[in-house]
């Protein structure tokens, strides 16, 4: 297998790298090969493209790790919050219901 960047190219000929990938999805098939759907924005021509890549040729290293997007300070602050408690979930649910009931009459006035 070649380098991961050789798997996908844009119509303009540019090799697609990990930073240009916007979305991936897995298409499983019972009878034939499974595919990975990849949506990307070309770094050269700025077009959005899509490709299906066979799962065995897809290199998971092409994906960015979202955890790397956080700084050490942000990660520490997030971890200090702890897990979401059931009481917080209930409070959030009621806050959403209240928000929805508040926005409904305003839509009719406009």
C-alpha positions as CSV (number, residue, x, y, z in Angstrom):
1,X,0.0,0.0,0.0
2,X,1.3,3.5,-0.8
3,X,1.4,6.5,1.4
4,X,-1.9,7.6,2.8
5,X,-1.9,10.8,0.8
6,X,-1.9,8.8,-2.4
7,X,-5.4,7.4,-1.7
8,X,-7.4,10.5,-2.5
9,X,-6.9,13.3,-4.9
10,X,-9.1,16.2,-5.9
11,X,-10.2,16.8,-9.5
12,X,-7.5,19.5,-9.8
13,X,-4.8,16.8,-9.0
14,X,-4.1,18.0,-5.4
15,X,-3.4,15.2,-2.9
16,X,-5.9,15.3,0.0
17,X,-4.3,15.4,3.5
18,X,-5.7,14.9,7.0
19,X,-6.3,18.6,7.6
20,X,-8.6,18.8,4.5
21,X,-11.0,16.1,5.6
22,X,-14.4,17.4,6.7
23,X,-16.4,14.3,7.3
24,X,-16.1,10.5,7.2
25,X,-18.8,7.7,7.4
26,X,-18.6,4.0,7.1
27,X,-20.7,2.1,4.6
28,X,-20.9,-1.5,5.5
29,X,-21.8,-4.2,3.0
30,X,-22.7,-7.8,3.6
31,X,-22.0,-9.0,0.1
32,X,-19.1,-6.9,-1.2
33,X,-16.4,-4.7,0.2
34,X,-17.2,-2.0,2.7
35,X,-16.4,1.7,1.9
36,X,-15.5,4.8,3.8
37,X,-17.3,7.9,2.6
38,X,-14.9,10.9,2.8
39,X,-15.9,14.5,2.3
40,X,-13.1,17.0,1.9
41,X,-12.2,20.6,1.0
42,X,-9.3,20.9,-1.4
43,X,-6.5,23.0,-0.1
44,X,-5.6,24.2,-3.6
45,X,-8.8,24.9,-5.4
46,X,-11.1,25.2,-2.3
47,X,-13.8,22.9,-3.8
48,X,-15.7,20.5,-1.7
49,X,-15.3,16.9,-2.9
50,X,-16.5,13.4,-2.0
51,X,-15.0,10.0,-2.5
52,X,-15.6,6.5,-1.5
53,X,-12.5,4.6,-0.4
54,X,-12.4,0.9,0.2
55,X,-12.2,0.2,3.9
56,X,-9.0,-1.9,3.6
57,X,-7.3,1.0,1.8
58,X,-8.4,3.6,4.2
59,X,-5.8,4.8,6.7
60,X,-7.3,5.9,10.0
61,X,-4.2,8.1,10.5
62,X,-5.9,10.4,8.0
63,X,-8.3,11.5,10.7
64,X,-7.5,14.4,13.0
65,X,-7.7,13.8,16.7
66,X,-10.2,16.2,18.2
67,X,-8.4,15.9,21.6
68,X,-5.3,17.6,20.0
69,X,-7.5,20.6,19.3
70,X,-7.7,21.4,23.0
71,X,-4.8,23.2,24.8
72,X,-3.5,21.7,28.0
73,X,-5.2,24.5,30.0
74,X,-8.6,23.9,28.3
75,X,-8.3,20.1,28.8
76,X,-7.5,20.5,32.5
77,X,-10.5,22.9,32.9
78,X,-12.8,20.5,31.1
79,X,-11.6,17.5,33.2
80,X,-12.1,19.4,36.4
81,X,-15.8,19.7,35.6
82,X,-16.3,16.0,36.1
83,X,-19.1,13.9,34.5
84,X,-22.6,15.3,33.9
85,X,-24.9,14.3,36.8
86,X,-28.5,13.1,36.3
87,X,-29.7,16.3,38.1
88,X,-27.8,18.4,35.6
89,X,-29.5,16.5,32.7
90,X,-32.9,17.1,34.2
91,X,-32.2,20.8,34.8
92,X,-31.0,21.1,31.2
93,X,-34.2,19.3,29.9
94,X,-36.4,21.8,31.8
95,X,-34.3,24.7,30.6
96,X,-34.8,23.6,27.0
97,X,-38.6,23.3,27.5
98,X,-38.7,26.8,28.9
99,X,-36.6,28.1,26.1
100,X,-38.9,26.5,23.5
101,X,-42.0,27.9,25.1
102,X,-40.5,31.4,25.3
103,X,-39.5,31.5,21.6
104,X,-42.9,30.3,20.2
105,X,-44.9,33.4,20.9
106,X,-42.2,35.7,19.6
107,X,-42.3,33.9,16.2
108,X,-46.0,34.8,15.8
109,X,-45.4,38.5,16.5
110,X,-42.9,39.0,13.7
